[in-house]
Amino acid sequence: MSRRPFPPTVLRKAQRIIENGDVFRVADGLYSVRSQSYRWTRREPPKVRGLSYMVEKITSPEKWQCMCSGFKSRGICSHIIAVMLLEARKAEDKGGPPDA
């Protein structure tokens, strides 16, 4: 079974999240991802730059969940895609599956 491709606008937003360094690993399978929709200025310190959403990997069955409204309405969001892309890069760098 093939997975449907991610919507291009959501994928671009996920890539921007990664480029901005807005994904933070909290624990195995748990990430904090800074919102890109919240308006902030570069003069603010990083810890007050806006909202963050928790992204969690559920292992049985394997799926992802996020606290944002996009995930609640579409079942996928840029926050989850950003984490998935980072995990895939980590696996490539290690030569194995994510969190190996």
N, C-alpha and C positions, 0 to 999 in steps of 0.2 A: 504494500500500500504506500503510495507516495503522499508526502505532506504538501498541502497547498502553500504556494509561496506567500511570504509576508507582504502586506500592502506596501507599495513603494514609499508612501509618505511616512508610514510608521517605521519602516526600516531606516530611512534617512534620519528620523528623529533618534532612533536607537544608536545609530552611528555617531551622532552629535553628542549624545550622552556619554559615550565611551571617550570620544575625543576631548571632552571637557573634564574627564576624570571624575565623573559624578556617580560612580558605582563603588560602593564600599562593602566588603565582605564582613559580616558580623559574626557568623559561625558557619559550620558546614551546612550548605543548602539554604542559608539565610543572608540576604543582602539588603542594604539600604541604598536606594537610588534617588538622587535629587531630582525634583520636578523641573522640567524645562519650561513649563507654562507659567510658573510664578515669576513675576517681574522683579528684578533686583539690579543693583548697580555694582560695579567692580570695586567700589570703595568700601562696601560692606565686608566685614570679615567672613571667611568661608562658612563658619558655623551658623551664621544667621542669614544665609542667602536664600532661604525659602523652604518650601515644603520638601519632605522626603517621603518616599513610599517604601514599605517593606515588601520584598519579593521573596517568596518561599518556595522551595522545591519539595513537593510531596512525593515520597518514594513508592507508595503502594496504593493505587497504581501511579506510575511516574507521571507527574504533571506539575505545572507551575501555577501559582496564584499571586495576585498583587492586590493591594488595597485601593488602587486608583479607580476612578469612575470609568475610564476607558476599558479596563479589564472587566468591570462589572457589566458593561453594555455589550462589548464585542468578544469577550473571552480571550483576548490577547491584547498586549499593549507594548509600547516602546520600552518600558522598564524591564519587562520580562525578556524581550528580544535582546536588549543590551546585555543582560546577565547571561543569556544563552550564548551569545556571540563571544563574550569574554571566557566562558567556560570552554567553548570549542577551541579558542586560541590557546588556552592553558593546556588542553589535551594535546594539541598539535606540538606545542613546545616540549611537553614531557614525553610525547610519543605514545600516549595511552588515553584512556577515558578520563573525563573531568573528575576531580577530587580523588585521583588514583594515588 
